[in-house]
């Protein structure tokens, strides 16, 4: 469990010197509200299944990227965007459930602000052989029960105005959540995805 409604012991906030400090995001009635900084898991992960429940701020302020903005960042580099996309126009690969700056979701199934929504994600980490890319990262995403990415290739570290190009990195790295606006989160869990059980030898 990454968050079961009581504490953020699985998380920290990384300072400029690289140290991981105690996360101070407020917890109320079983959910946590995004605050300052970026929440980062204390444990590192590669291939994973992730479940997250979230709710955009019920009070609407701003438009486009200024409205209910957050994100799930795998391995510190590959972002699945979180945005209030209910009657809110923005660029396609910046809307909710987009692979940021690469792929919009196949359907916009956003719930109204304040309503709880779900993301179920399978992330496959990239593979490297020395300095060579052997296999890219992939994302499969169910948003509110609808498949919006079906093992979609990630072109490289996601950012808006830079070339998406892989650089070799560790096979396991932390998961992060951006704290740009007061998005609520609850019932977050993660599991490593490994090969099928080969049985007892």
QUILINCOR-V171773 format. One record per backbone hydrogen bond with DSSP energy under -0.5 kcal/mol. NH is the residue of the N-H (numbers start at 0). CO is the residue of the C=O. If there is no record, write none. Layout:
BEGIN
nh=<NH NH>
co=<CO CO>
END
This chain:
BEGIN
nh=<1 2 10 11 12 13 14 17 20 20 22 27 30 31 32 33 38 38 39 40 41 44 47 48 49 50 51 52 53 54 55 59 60 65 66 67 69 71 72 72 73 73 74 75 75 76 77 78 79 80 80 81 83 84 86 93 94 96 97 98 99 99 100 101 102 105 108 113 114 116 118 119 120 121 122 122 123 123 124 126 128 131 133 133 134 136 137 138 139 140 141 142 142 143 143 145 147 148 150 151 153 154 157 164 172 175 176 177 180 182 183 184 185 187 188 188 190 192 193>
co=<187 187 7 39 20 37 18 14 12 18 10 30 27 184 25 182 36 176 11 174 9 172 122 190 120 188 118 185 116 183 114 57 58 62 63 65 81 79 70 175 71 77 173 72 173 73 73 76 71 78 97 69 66 82 84 90 91 80 94 102 78 97 92 98 98 147 106 55 111 53 51 141 49 139 47 120 121 137 122 134 131 128 126 131 126 153 123 151 121 148 119 140 145 117 141 142 140 140 148 138 136 152 76 162 44 72 38 70 68 180 54 31 52 2 50 186 48 46 191>
END
